[in-house]
Amino acid sequence: MAVLTGNEPMKKTVTIKENRTFRRIYNRGKSAVTPYLVLYVRPNGQRRNRLGVTVSTKLGCAVVRNRARRRLREVYRLAQPELKQGYDMILVARGRTVDGPYLKLTDAFYRACGQLGLLQEGKS
């Protein structure tokens, strides 16, 4: 995992917001399922990754859904240096995303990325 020393600025995550882009990734992308999250991926033809996060209202009230979103975005942010670039990713929260241990959530994300071949060579 990458550690910031405080000298370099944090990069802002590029997000996916359009419904048609979400639908295209769901329909034509590859997916990996873990007990903590579902990861959908599709190449985007750019030199950077874009992230979309989805949390169902079935998970709970707004506070719970926002906590799940924050946890998923943080896992992605810390893993970003170890990921291949040029992909659109959608993270879908599952029940354990909210109250599961953070380390298991991180492991689930890396496992899903490994299944889809998103980790850079020499890193894991």
C-alpha positions, 0 to 999 in steps of 0.5 A: 500500500502506498504511503503519502509523505506529505510533500506530494498533493493527493490526486483527485479520483475521476468519477463516473456519473452518467447512467449510460456509462454505468449501464455500459460497464454492467452489460459489457464489462467483466465482474468479480464477486466477493462477500464484501463487494462486487467489482465491474471493470471495462477498458476505457481507452484512456490513460487513467482509471475512473471509479463509480460507486453504487450502494443500494437502499436495501443496505440501510439509511443514508448514513449507512449508505454514505459510510459504505461509499466512503469505505469503498472510495478509501480502499480504491484510493489506497490501492490506486498506485498498484492498479493498471491504468485505463479502466472504468471500475464500478464498486457495488457495496454488499451487506458486509461492506458497512460493518465488516473489518476494514482489512477484510474489505481491502483483501476482498478488493485486491482479490477481485482486482487479481481475478480481473487482472488489474494489478500491476506486474510485480505488485500484489 
